[in-house]
């Protein structure tokens, strides 16, 4: 059964509608605080970070109010990448961490991602328990006035995060002589990312580092990689690095301005980690991973399994098979050796560490020939449209046409009011024909 509030990656939606209101965020804070307070009898602490959306100023106080009303002490960190929040939740021994973000969505959306004391995103089972508390009577969860939580702002969250990132690499690792174009999507990584790479000696050309509350992901960041491609060519940079709104995704481009997606980054890391004897078990991809990646890993004698779309499902499968590398084509990549969730900055550092012997990005990162793939998103009012007979019939017909020539995947977006259609085949005309057929049935 589907969750009532939580989607594939936390809770998300349009601000001041549905679940994304101050009233709901009070309840989310009170319910999640109550759940985690009961798991640990020591000092009750929650830490909160956010991206740069204007709505964060309305939702954060409501969330804090719910947490302290239930007796949870709160540290607020301000703008910080999602995995920075996950890392600090663990290192500060907090009961829980909450990231206020809508990731790659436009500014008018917002939401939250919850992390347990281990820095991991919550399981479906825990989410369901919290949902029951959200719908329960608040009076049972409200604490005695003497036991109300306290709130403190910490200004050094980004510095602590950067310190943890650097500790994963040798002391002599530097980026002197490397020119990087960096696009921070006017989002959560706009402070940490430029500082990190400059500290390591790189020459950094930064774009997407002037957030105004409304320009997050607006024609910039990992969902709009054209920006780094043109900037890399203009400034003759060695590599372009582009994050999304909460910096848990990364898309790159090589020195020629060619886009490097998550599948190519995963392929490079898997090959390198296997040679270095760092790779544990194999690789977890998703239903969206390019078939070319699967074939490449097969040739390299590296195990490859697919999970549902969403980095939490990738992480669950990594845990199940004891693998330490997994991710998505969109740039959500989990380096199990270093992180508990997708971390754009960590992945970028690992790629740059691989490039340190002055290899060209085009030589290192174009690892396999991808199967031609087209992804189209269809805006809908009701995502259940794909369960209707007319749509199911079109998908069935498309799959029949694709048999032994490629594959089709039609799914509901877990984060937006969209149906996502993915088709891949060496026959591009067949791809377009199948997508057109399915889109027509949806509309």
C-alpha positions in Angstrom: 0.0 0.0 0.0 1.3 3.5 -0.9 2.3 5.9 1.8 -0.1 8.8 2.5 2.5 11.5 2.8 5.9 10.1 1.8 6.9 9.6 -1.8 10.0 8.1 -3.4 12.2 10.8 -1.8 10.5 12.3 1.3 7.5 14.6 1.2 7.2 17.1 -1.7 4.7 19.3 -3.4 3.6 22.9 -4.2 4.0 25.4 -1.4 0.8 26.5 0.5 -1.1 23.6 -1.0 -1.8 20.0 0.2 1.0 18.8 2.5 3.4 21.8 2.0 1.9 24.2 4.5 3.0 25.6 7.9 0.2 23.6 9.6 1.3 20.3 8.1 5.0 21.0 8.8 4.2 21.6 12.5 2.6 18.1 12.5 5.5 16.6 10.6 7.9 18.0 13.1 5.9 16.9 16.1 5.3 13.4 14.7 8.8 12.7 13.5 10.3 14.2 16.7 8.0 12.0 18.8 9.0 8.8 16.9 12.8 9.4 17.2 12.6 10.7 20.8 11.2 7.3 21.7 14.1 5.5 20.0 16.8 7.0 22.2 16.7 8.0 25.8 19.7 10.3 25.8 19.6 14.0 25.0 16.9 14.6 22.3 18.4 16.5 19.3 17.2 17.1 15.8 19.3 19.0 13.2 17.7 20.9 10.3 19.2 22.1 7.0 17.6 23.5 3.9 18.1 24.7 0.4 17.6 28.3 -0.8 13.9 28.4 -1.6 12.0 31.5 -0.3 9.4 29.1 1.2 12.0 27.7 3.6 11.5 30.8 5.7 7.9 29.8 6.4 8.3 26.1 6.6 11.3 25.9 8.8 9.8 27.8 11.8 6.7 25.5 11.6 8.9 22.4 11.6 11.0 23.7 14.5 7.8 24.6 16.4 6.5 21.0 16.1 9.8 19.5 17.1 10.3 21.7 20.2 6.6 21.2 21.2 7.3 17.5 21.4 10.4 18.1 23.6 13.1 17.8 20.9 16.1 20.2 21.0 16.9 21.7 17.5 20.0 22.9 15.8 19.4 24.8 12.5 22.2 24.9 10.0 20.8 27.0 7.1 21.7 26.2 3.5 23.7 22.9 3.3 23.8 20.0 0.8 21.6 17.1 1.7 24.4 14.6 2.4 26.1 17.3 4.5 23.0 17.1 6.7 23.1 13.3 6.7 26.8 13.3 7.6 26.4 15.8 10.4 23.3 13.9 11.8 25.6 10.9 12.3 28.8 12.8 13.5 26.8 15.0 15.9 25.0 11.9 17.3 21.6 13.5 16.7 18.4 11.6 16.9 17.4 12.7 13.5 18.1 15.1 10.6 15.6 16.9 8.4 16.4 18.5 5.1 13.9 21.1 3.8 14.1 20.8 0.0 12.4 19.9 -3.2 15.7 18.9 -4.8 15.6 19.5 -8.5 12.0 20.8 -8.6 11.3 24.5 -9.3 11.1 27.2 -6.6 7.4 27.0 -6.0 7.7 23.4 -4.7 9.2 22.4 -1.4 9.3 19.4 1.0 11.5 17.5 3.4 13.8 14.5 3.6 14.2 12.6 6.9 17.3 10.9 8.1 17.8 8.6 11.1 20.7 8.7 13.6 22.7 6.5 11.2 22.5 9.2 8.5 20.3 6.9 6.4 17.0 7.8 4.7 14.1 6.2 6.4 12.7 2.8 5.5 9.1 2.4 4.3 8.3 0.8 7.6 9.4 3.8 9.7 7.7 6.2 7.3 4.4 4.4 7.9 4.9 4.6 11.7 5.5 8.4 11.4 2.5 8.8 9.2 0.3 7.2 11.9 1.7 9.8 14.4 1.0 12.6 11.9 -2.7 11.6 11.8 -3.0 11.0 15.6 -4.3 13.6 18.1 -1.5 16.1 18.7 -2.4 16.5 22.4 -0.8 13.1 23.2 2.5 14.1 21.7 2.8 17.6 23.1 5.3 17.7 26.0 5.1 19.3 29.5 5.9 23.1 29.3 9.0 22.4 31.5 10.3 19.9 28.9 10.0 22.0 25.7 13.0 21.8 23.4 15.5 24.6 22.8 16.6 26.0 19.4 20.2 27.1 18.4 21.6 28.2 15.1 24.9 26.7 14.1 26.9 28.8 11.6 29.7 26.3 10.8 27.7 23.5 9.2 29.3 23.9 5.8 32.8 24.0 7.3 32.1 20.8 9.2 30.8 19.1 6.1 33.8 20.2 4.0 36.2 18.9 6.7 34.5 15.5 6.5 34.7 15.4 2.7 38.4 16.2 2.7 39.2 13.6 5.3 38.3 10.9 2.8 41.3 11.7 0.6 45.1 11.8 1.1 46.5 14.9 2.8 48.6 15.7 -0.4 45.5 15.6 -2.7 45.1 19.0 -4.5 43.5 20.5 -7.6 46.2 23.0 -8.5 46.4 23.5 -12.2 42.7 22.3 -12.7 40.2 24.7 -14.1 36.6 23.9 -13.2 33.3 25.4 -14.2 30.9 24.9 -11.3 27.1 25.3 -11.5 25.4 25.2 -8.0 21.8 25.7 -9.3 21.4 28.6 -7.0 20.8 25.9 -4.4 22.1 24.4 -1.2 25.6 23.8 -2.4 26.3 27.5 -3.4 28.5 28.0 -0.3 30.2 24.6 0.2 31.0 23.6 -3.4 33.1 26.7 -4.5 34.9 26.8 -1.1 35.8 23.1 -1.2 37.3 23.2 -4.7 39.1 26.6 -4.1 40.5 25.3 -0.9 42.0 22.4 -2.8 43.7 24.8 -5.2 41.4 24.7 -8.3 40.6 27.7 -10.4 36.8 27.8 -10.1 34.4 29.6 -12.5 31.2 29.6 -10.5 27.6 30.0 -11.8 24.4 29.5 -10.0 25.8 30.9 -6.8 23.5 33.9 -6.3 20.2 32.5 -4.9 17.3 34.9 -4.5 14.8 32.4 -3.2 13.1 32.1 -6.6 15.9 31.1 -9.0 16.8 27.7 -7.7 17.1 25.2 -10.6 15.9 27.9 -13.0 17.7 27.2 -16.3 20.7 26.1 -14.3 22.0 23.1 -12.4 22.0 19.4 -13.2 18.6 19.5 -15.0 20.0 22.2 -17.4 23.5 21.0 -18.2 23.7 23.1 -21.4 24.9 26.0 -19.1 28.1 24.2 -18.0 28.8 22.9 -21.5 28.9 26.3 -23.1 30.8 27.8 -20.1 33.5 25.0 -20.2 34.1 25.7 -23.9 34.1 29.5 -23.3 36.6 29.4 -20.4 38.6 26.4 -21.8 38.0 24.5 -18.5 39.2 21.0 -17.9 35.8 19.9 -16.6 32.3 21.1 -15.8 30.4 20.1 -12.7 26.7 20.8 -12.2 24.6 20.1 -9.0 20.8 20.2 -8.4 19.0 22.2 -5.8 20.1 20.2 -2.8 23.4 19.0 -4.3 22.7 15.3 -4.0 22.9 14.9 -7.8 25.8 15.7 -10.1 26.0 15.9 -13.9 29.3 16.7 -15.6 30.7 17.7 -19.0 34.2 17.0 -20.4 36.6 19.6 -21.8 34.9 19.3 -25.2 31.6 20.3 -23.7 30.0 16.8 -23.9 27.5 16.0 -21.2 28.5 13.1 -18.8 25.5 11.6 -17.1 25.3 9.4 -14.0 25.6 6.2 -15.9 29.0 7.2 -17.4 30.3 8.3 -14.0 29.2 5.0 -12.4 30.9 3.0 -15.2 34.2 4.9 -14.7 34.1 4.4 -11.0 33.1 0.8 -11.1 36.0 0.0 -13.5 38.5 2.0 -11.5 37.4 0.7 -8.1 37.6 -2.9 -9.4 41.2 -2.4 -10.5 42.0 -0.7 -7.2 40.2 -3.6 -5.4 37.9 -1.1 -3.7 34.7 -2.3 -5.4 32.6 -4.4 -3.1 30.3 -7.0 -4.8 29.1 -5.0 -7.8 26.8 -2.1 -8.9 23.2 -1.2 -8.3 21.5 0.8 -11.0 17.8 1.5 -11.6 15.1 0.7 -14.1 16.2 3.9 -15.9 19.9 2.9 -16.2 21.1 2.7 -19.8 21.3 -0.8 -21.3 24.8 0.2 -22.5 25.9 0.4 -18.8 24.6 -3.0 -18.1 26.5 -4.5 -21.1 29.7 -2.6 -20.2 29.6 -4.0 -16.6 28.9 -7.5 -17.9 32.0 -7.2 -20.2 34.0 -6.1 -17.1 32.7 -9.1 -15.1 31.0 -6.8 -12.6 27.7 -7.8 -11.2 24.8 -5.4 -11.9 21.3 -5.3 -10.5 18.5 -2.9 -11.0 16.3 -1.3 -8.3 13.2 0.9 -8.4 13.8 4.5 -9.4 14.9 6.6 -6.3 18.2 6.6 -4.5 16.6 5.2 -1.3 15.8 2.1 -3.3 19.3 2.0 -4.7 20.7 2.2 -1.1 18.3 -0.5 0.2 19.5 -2.9 -2.6 23.2 -2.0 -2.0 22.6 -2.9 1.7 20.9 -6.1 0.7 23.7 -7.3 -1.5 26.5 -5.6 0.4 27.6 -3.5 -2.6 29.3 -0.2 -2.2 28.5 1.5 -5.5 25.1 2.4 -7.0 23.2 5.2 -8.5 21.0 6.7 -11.2 21.4 8.2 -14.6 20.2 11.5 -13.2 23.3 11.8 -11.2 22.2 10.5 -7.8 25.3 8.4 -7.0 26.0 6.6 -3.7 29.6 5.9 -2.8 29.0 3.4 0.0 32.7 3.7 1.0 32.1 7.4 1.9 28.4 8.3 2.1 24.9 7.1 3.1 23.1 8.9 0.4 23.7 10.7 -2.9 26.3 13.4 -2.6 27.2 15.5 -5.7 30.3 17.0 -4.0 31.7 13.7 -2.9 31.2 12.2 -6.3 32.8 15.2 -8.0 35.8 14.9 -5.7 36.2 11.2 -6.4 36.1 11.9 -10.2 38.7 14.8 -9.8 40.9 12.5 -7.7 40.8 10.0 -10.7 41.8 12.8 -13.0 44.7 14.0 -10.9 47.3 12.4 -13.2 46.2 15.0 -15.8 44.1 12.6 -17.8 41.5 14.4 -20.0 37.9 14.2 -18.8 36.9 13.1 -22.3 39.3 10.1 -22.0 38.3 9.1 -18.5 34.5 9.6 -18.5 33.3 8.4 -21.9 33.5 4.8 -20.8 30.8 3.0 -22.9 28.6 3.6 -25.9 25.1 4.2 -24.6 22.0 2.7 -26.3 20.0 5.6 -27.8 17.5 6.6 -25.1 14.8 9.2 -25.0 13.1 10.3 -21.8 9.9 12.4 -22.0 7.8 13.8 -19.2 4.1 14.3 -19.6 2.3 16.7 -17.2 -0.9 15.3 -15.7 -3.5 16.2 -13.2 -3.9 12.5 -12.1 -0.9 10.2 -12.2 -3.2 7.2 -12.0 -4.0 7.8 -15.7 -1.5 5.1 -16.5 -3.8 2.5 -14.9 -6.6 3.3 -17.3 -7.3 0.7 -20.1 -6.5 3.1 -23.0 -3.0 3.8 -21.5 -2.3 0.2 -20.5 -3.3 -0.9 -24.0 -0.9 1.6 -25.6 2.0 0.5 -23.4 1.3 -3.1 -24.2 1.3 -2.3 -28.0 4.6 -0.4 -27.6 6.2 -3.2 -25.7 5.2 -5.6 -28.5 6.8 -3.3 -31.1 9.9 -3.1 -29.0 10.3 -6.8 -28.4 14.0 -7.9 -28.8 14.7 -4.4 -30.2 14.9 -2.3 -27.0 12.7 -1.5 -24.0 10.0 0.8 -22.7 9.4 2.0 -19.2 6.4 4.1 -18.2 6.1 5.2 -14.6 4.6 7.8 -12.3 7.1 10.5 -11.1 7.6 10.1 -7.3 8.3 13.8 -7.0 6.2 15.8 -9.5 2.8 15.6 -11.2 4.2 13.9 -14.3 4.3 10.6 -16.1 7.8 9.6 -17.2 8.2 7.7 -20.5 11.6 6.2 -21.2 12.4 4.2 -24.4 15.7 2.9 -25.6 16.6 1.1 -28.8 19.2 1.3 -31.7 16.1 2.2 -33.9 15.4 5.8 -33.1 12.3 5.9 -35.3 10.9 3.1 -33.3 11.6 4.9 -30.0 9.7 8.0 -31.3 6.8 6.0 -32.6 6.3 4.2 -29.3 6.6 7.4 -27.2 4.1 9.2 -29.4 1.7 6.3 -29.1 1.9 6.4 -25.2 1.7 10.2 -24.9 -1.4 10.2 -27.1 -3.1 7.7 -24.8 -2.2 9.8 -21.7 -3.4 13.0 -23.1 
